């Protein structure tokens, strides 16, 4: 299944990667990026396996293992649209207004 990304998702990832690079170095940033890619692959194959996002059940969330971040997406025209990648402590509505 094809994934569609909101343009701001790239900025989300860049900001998180920059923080990990600054605070912990390249190895942790690389592990974060690999974990994101793994979850995106799982979303592409089986989006129905992910739980609804409590703040707005039109969206689903995928937790990024070993990191305090989530991927928010919703199904549109039969395929997942990735709307945000954010820290779990960010405002619950952050990213929901995209698309």
N, CA, C and O atoms as a DFTB+ gen file, in Angstrom:
396 C
 N C O
     1  1       0.845      -1.176       0.000
     2  2       0.000       0.000       0.000
     3  2       0.897       1.248       0.000
     4  3       1.924       1.284       0.677
     5  1       0.505       2.234      -0.745
     6  2       1.279       3.470      -0.829
     7  2       0.973       4.397       0.345
     8  3      -0.168       4.494       0.796
     9  1       1.993       5.063       0.820
    10  2       1.834       6.071       1.859
    11  2       1.870       7.446       1.212
    12  3       2.600       7.677       0.249
    13  1       1.078       8.345       1.752
    14  2       1.119       9.738       1.329
    15  2       1.544      10.555       2.541
    16  3       1.079      10.303       3.652
    17  1       2.419      11.528       2.339
    18  2       2.961      12.319       3.436
    19  2       2.562      13.780       3.293
    20  3       2.667      14.363       2.214
    21  1       2.106      14.359       4.389
    22  2       1.905      15.795       4.416
    23  2       3.288      16.433       4.307
    24  3       4.238      15.911       4.890
    25  1       3.436      17.545       3.580
    26  2       4.754      18.166       3.424
    27  2       5.436      18.512       4.752
    28  3       6.665      18.515       4.820
    29  1       4.683      18.798       5.790
    30  2       5.284      19.179       7.075
    31  2       5.897      17.994       7.822
    32  3       6.634      18.196       8.787
    33  1       5.610      16.773       7.397
    34  2       6.182      15.605       8.070
    35  2       7.701      15.606       7.948
    36  3       8.399      15.235       8.892
    37  1       8.214      16.016       6.804
    38  2       9.677      16.085       6.637
    39  2      10.287      17.043       7.651
    40  3      11.346      16.765       8.213
    41  1       9.624      18.162       7.885
    42  2      10.101      19.114       8.891
    43  2      10.057      18.496      10.286
    44  3      10.975      18.686      11.083
    45  1       8.980      17.753      10.579
    46  2       8.882      17.069      11.870
    47  2      10.085      16.164      12.092
    48  3      10.726      16.213      13.141
    49  1      10.381      15.347      11.107
    50  2      11.495      14.391      11.223
    51  2      12.821      15.133      11.336
    52  3      13.666      14.767      12.153
    53  1      13.010      16.160      10.534
    54  2      14.259      16.923      10.591
    55  2      14.482      17.548      11.960
    56  3      15.601      17.540      12.472
    57  1      13.424      18.088      12.553
    58  2      13.549      18.701      13.882
    59  2      13.917      17.665      14.942
    60  3      14.765      17.916      15.799
    61  1      13.275      16.505      14.876
    62  2      13.568      15.458      15.858
    63  2      14.989      14.943      15.666
    64  3      15.723      14.769      16.639
    65  1      15.381      14.699      14.420
    66  2      16.742      14.230      14.153
    67  2      17.780      15.246      14.621
    68  3      18.798      14.867      15.201
    69  1      17.535      16.517      14.378
    70  2      18.473      17.557      14.809
    71  2      18.617      17.544      16.328
    72  3      19.718      17.721      16.848
    73  1      17.520      17.339      17.036
    74  2      17.577      17.291      18.492
    75  2      18.410      16.101      18.956
    76  3      19.271      16.250      19.824
    77  1      18.159      14.910      18.379
    78  2      18.938      13.728      18.767
    79  2      20.413      13.893      18.417
    80  3      21.279      13.488      19.192
    81  1      20.705      14.471      17.280
    82  2      22.108      14.709      16.914
    83  2      22.785      15.641      17.905
    84  3      23.914      15.393      18.327
    85  1      22.105      16.699      18.271
    86  2      22.656      17.696      19.190
    87  2      22.813      17.134      20.610
    88  3      23.827      17.373      21.266
    89  1      21.819      16.396      21.072
    90  2      21.801      15.940      22.468
    91  2      22.515      14.608      22.695
    92  3      23.093      14.392      23.760
    93  1      22.482      13.717      21.706
    94  2      22.994      12.366      21.941
    95  2      23.941      11.843      20.868
    96  3      24.647      10.860      21.095
    97  1      23.964      12.477      19.716
    98  2      24.885      12.045      18.677
    99  2      24.233      11.237      17.572
   100  3      23.054      10.887      17.622
   101  1      25.043      10.962      16.587
   102  2      24.576      10.314      15.366
   103  2      24.024       8.897      15.578
   104  3      23.028       8.552      14.942
   105  1      24.617       8.063      16.436
   106  2      24.068       6.707      16.584
   107  2      22.599       6.687      17.026
   108  3      21.809       5.900      16.505
   109  1      22.235       7.539      17.973
   110  2      20.846       7.566      18.424
   111  2      19.932       8.147      17.341
   112  3      18.821       7.656      17.144
   113  1      20.384       9.171      16.649
   114  2      19.593       9.744      15.549
   115  2      19.355       8.685      14.475
   116  3      18.255       8.587      13.931
   117  1      20.376       7.899      14.172
   118  2      20.225       6.830      13.181
   119  2      19.225       5.766      13.643
   120  3      18.432       5.270      12.843
   121  1      19.263       5.417      14.935
   122  2      18.315       4.430      15.461
   123  2      16.880       4.972      15.402
   124  3      15.942       4.238      15.090
   125  1      16.724       6.264      15.704
   126  2      15.394       6.866      15.601
   127  2      14.887       6.784      14.161
   128  3      13.755       6.366      13.919
   129  1      15.718       7.180      13.221
   130  2      15.300       7.188      11.826
   131  2      14.945       5.778      11.353
   132  3      13.968       5.601      10.625
   133  1      15.719       4.785      11.752
   134  2      15.432       3.397      11.372
   135  2      14.107       2.936      11.986
   136  3      13.332       2.233      11.337
   137  1      13.850       3.333      13.238
   138  2      12.594       2.956      13.892
   139  2      11.395       3.592      13.186
   140  3      10.348       2.960      13.044
   141  1      11.547       4.835      12.748
   142  2      10.476       5.509      12.005
   143  2      10.210       4.764      10.695
   144  3       9.060       4.494      10.349
   145  1      11.272       4.438       9.979
   146  2      11.109       3.727       8.712
   147  2      10.420       2.375       8.911
   148  3       9.572       1.981       8.111
   149  1      10.784       1.677       9.967
   150  2      10.172       0.379      10.250
   151  2       8.678       0.530      10.515
   152  3       7.877      -0.252      10.002
   153  1       8.294       1.526      11.310
   154  2       6.869       1.735      11.585
   155  2       6.123       2.163      10.322
   156  3       4.991       1.734      10.100
   157  1       6.740       2.994       9.503
   158  2       6.094       3.401       8.250
   159  2       5.844       2.192       7.351
   160  3       4.799       2.098       6.707
   161  1       6.800       1.274       7.310
   162  2       6.606       0.052       6.521
   163  2       5.438      -0.757       7.057
   164  3       4.655      -1.303       6.279
   165  1       5.310      -0.842       8.388
   166  2       4.195      -1.581       8.994
   167  2       2.865      -0.895       8.710
   168  3       1.864      -1.564       8.453
   169  1       2.846       0.428       8.753
   170  2       1.618       1.166       8.423
   171  2       1.216       0.890       6.979
   172  3       0.037       0.696       6.682
   173  1       2.198       0.872       6.085
   174  2       1.909       0.654       4.667
   175  2       1.296      -0.723       4.425
   176  3       0.421      -0.873       3.572
   177  1       1.750      -1.722       5.169
   178  2       1.280      -3.091       4.954
   179  2      -0.033      -3.376       5.685
   180  3      -0.943      -3.983       5.120
   181  1      -0.128      -2.935       6.947
   182  2      -1.307      -3.246       7.764
   183  2      -1.765      -2.034       8.575
   184  3      -1.618      -2.031       9.797
   185  1      -2.310      -1.019       7.934
   186  2      -2.721       0.176       8.687
   187  2      -3.832      -0.105       9.697
   188  3      -3.971       0.623      10.680
   189  1      -4.610      -1.135       9.469
   190  2      -5.719      -1.449      10.372
   191  2      -5.254      -1.949      11.738
   192  3      -6.055      -2.008      12.671
   193  1      -4.010      -2.299      11.871
   194  2      -3.480      -2.819      13.138
   195  2      -3.198      -1.734      14.179
   196  3      -2.908      -2.043      15.335
   197  1      -3.281      -0.490      13.779
   198  2      -2.916       0.592      14.686
   199  2      -4.155       1.195      15.339
   200  3      -5.222       1.292      14.732
   201  1      -3.979       1.593      16.589
   202  2      -5.104       2.060      17.394
   203  2      -5.530       3.476      17.022
   204  3      -4.736       4.255      16.495
   205  1      -6.793       3.802      17.302
   206  2      -7.271       5.167      17.072
   207  2      -6.533       6.138      17.994
   208  3      -6.108       5.780      19.092
   209  1      -6.395       7.352      17.524
   210  2      -5.775       8.407      18.321
   211  2      -6.852       8.976      19.236
   212  3      -7.884       9.438      18.750
   213  1      -6.635       8.952      20.557
   214  2      -7.700       9.356      21.484
   215  2      -8.240      10.770      21.271
   216  3      -9.426      11.011      21.497
   217  1      -7.401      11.703      20.845
   218  2      -7.861      13.083      20.681
   219  2      -8.785      13.278      19.485
   220  3      -9.567      14.227      19.443
   221  1      -8.691      12.379      18.517
   222  2      -9.535      12.463      17.334
   223  2      -9.512      11.093      16.667
   224  3      -8.521      10.733      16.033
   225  1     -10.572      10.341      16.799
   226  2     -10.572       8.954      16.330
   227  2     -10.613       8.799      14.808
   228  3     -10.595       7.676      14.305
   229  1     -10.666       9.901      14.076
   230  2     -10.488       9.791      12.618
   231  2      -9.043       9.428      12.290
   232  3      -8.749       8.919      11.209
   233  1      -8.153       9.696      13.231
   234  2      -6.732       9.431      13.060
   235  2      -6.335       8.167      13.806
   236  3      -7.004       7.742      14.748
   237  1      -5.242       7.582      13.366
   238  2      -4.644       6.450      14.057
   239  2      -3.230       6.841      14.458
   240  3      -2.646       7.776      13.910
   241  1      -2.691       6.102      15.432
   242  2      -1.335       6.401      15.881
   243  2      -0.499       5.134      15.875
   244  3      -0.984       4.032      16.133
   245  1       0.760       5.333      15.575
   246  2       1.739       4.252      15.629
   247  2       2.856       4.729      16.554
   248  3       3.525       5.725      16.278
   249  1       3.045       4.005      17.651
   250  2       4.134       4.336      18.563
   251  2       5.451       3.930      17.929
   252  3       5.543       2.886      17.283
   253  1       6.464       4.755      18.114
   254  2       7.794       4.435      17.609
   255  2       8.530       3.723      18.735
   256  3       8.847       4.343      19.750
   257  1       8.810       2.424      18.573
   258  2       9.423       1.651      19.656
   259  2      10.723       2.270      20.175
   260  3      11.581       2.708      19.409
   261  1      10.833       2.287      21.489
   262  2      12.018       2.775      22.208
   263  2      12.219       4.287      22.121
   264  3      13.258       4.799      22.537
   265  1      11.232       5.003      21.583
   266  2      11.303       6.457      21.496
   267  2       9.954       7.027      21.937
   268  3       8.924       6.372      21.780
   269  1       9.956       8.235      22.484
   270  2       8.704       8.842      22.969
   271  2       7.952       9.612      21.885
   272  3       7.432      10.700      22.135
   273  1       7.898       9.048      20.693
   274  2       7.255       9.718      19.567
   275  2       6.188       8.818      18.960
   276  3       6.203       7.599      19.127
   277  1       5.267       9.455      18.254
   278  2       4.222       8.724      17.540
   279  2       4.116       9.236      16.108
   280  3       4.500      10.361      15.790
   281  1       3.585       8.373      15.269
   282  2       3.251       8.733      13.894
   283  2       1.732       8.818      13.842
   284  3       1.042       7.861      14.193
   285  1       1.215       9.946      13.410
   286  2      -0.228      10.110      13.238
   287  2      -0.575       9.956      11.764
   288  3       0.096      10.506      10.891
   289  1      -1.640       9.194      11.506
   290  2      -2.086       9.045      10.124
   291  2      -3.579       8.806      10.102
   292  3      -4.191       8.488      11.121
   293  1      -4.150       8.962       8.934
   294  2      -5.555       8.608       8.737
   295  2      -5.709       8.027       7.349
   296  3      -4.921       8.301       6.444
   297  1      -6.723       7.233       7.209
   298  2      -6.991       6.605       5.924
   299  2      -7.781       7.577       5.048
   300  3      -8.762       8.175       5.489
   301  1      -7.343       7.717       3.830
   302  2      -8.009       8.598       2.869
   303  2      -7.902       7.951       1.495
   304  3      -6.806       7.643       1.029
   305  1      -9.023       7.752       0.865
   306  2      -9.066       7.129      -0.462
   307  2      -8.362       5.773      -0.471
   308  3      -7.709       5.408      -1.448
   309  1      -8.502       5.036       0.623
   310  2      -7.970       3.681       0.677
   311  2      -6.500       3.541       1.008
   312  3      -5.968       2.431       0.983
   313  1      -5.828       4.642       1.318
   314  2      -4.417       4.515       1.696
   315  2      -4.078       5.465       2.846
   316  3      -4.750       6.479       3.035
   317  1      -3.040       5.138       3.610
   318  2      -2.674       5.958       4.761
   319  2      -2.041       7.283       4.357
   320  3      -1.188       7.344       3.471
   321  1      -2.479       8.335       5.027
   322  2      -1.883       9.657       4.862
   323  2      -1.191       9.999       6.178
   324  3      -1.847      10.154       7.208
   325  1       0.109      10.113       6.142
   326  2       0.891      10.444       7.331
   327  2       0.774      11.955       7.528
   328  3       1.144      12.737       6.653
   329  1       0.253      12.354       8.691
   330  2       0.029      13.778       8.924
   331  2       1.042      14.409       9.856
   332  3       1.309      15.606       9.749
   333  1       1.623      13.624      10.780
   334  2       2.581      14.199      11.727
   335  2       3.402      13.104      12.383
   336  3       2.952      11.969      12.539
   337  1       4.606      13.468      12.760
   338  2       5.443      12.654      13.632
   339  2       5.818      13.582      14.763
   340  3       6.450      14.616      14.546
   341  1       5.426      13.213      15.976
   342  2       5.601      14.145      17.084
   343  2       5.891      13.414      18.382
   344  3       5.625      12.221      18.527
   345  1       6.448      14.172      19.325
   346  2       6.687      13.669      20.672
   347  2       5.332      13.455      21.343
   348  3       4.400      14.230      21.126
   349  1       5.223      12.411      22.151
   350  2       3.952      12.110      22.800
   351  2       3.501      13.191      23.771
   352  3       2.316      13.273      24.091
   353  1       4.421      14.020      24.242
   354  2       4.072      15.084      25.191
   355  2       3.625      16.374      24.492
   356  3       3.205      17.323      25.154
   357  1       3.714      16.410      23.162
   358  2       3.252      17.601      22.436
   359  2       1.743      17.704      22.566
   360  3       1.072      16.736      22.925
   361  1       1.221      18.872      22.275
   362  2      -0.216      19.099      22.377
   363  2      -0.959      18.026      21.584
   364  3      -0.574      17.714      20.457
   365  1      -2.026      17.456      22.164
   366  2      -2.736      16.355      21.484
   367  2      -3.287      16.703      20.102
   368  3      -3.445      15.822      19.257
   369  1      -3.577      17.977      19.869
   370  2      -4.127      18.354      18.560
   371  2      -3.055      18.759      17.548
   372  3      -3.373      19.054      16.396
   373  1      -1.793      18.775      17.968
   374  2      -0.733      19.173      17.044
   375  2      -0.694      18.212      15.860
   376  3      -0.577      16.998      16.030
   377  1      -0.792      18.763      14.688
   378  2      -0.740      17.973      13.457
   379  2      -2.098      17.513      12.938
   380  3      -2.191      17.037      11.806
   381  1      -3.145      17.644      13.735
   382  2      -4.456      17.172      13.289
   383  2      -5.075      18.096      12.242
   384  3      -5.936      17.661      11.477
   385  1      -4.660      19.342      12.192
   386  2      -5.202      20.282      11.218
   387  2      -4.583      20.150       9.838
   388  3      -5.030      20.794       8.889
   389  1      -3.575      19.334       9.724
   390  2      -2.963      19.114       8.409
   391  2      -3.886      18.210       7.611
   392  3      -4.324      17.172       8.107
   393  1      -4.177      18.590       6.405
   394  2      -5.112      17.905       5.521
   395  2      -6.471      17.967       6.112
   396  3      -7.422      17.448       5.528
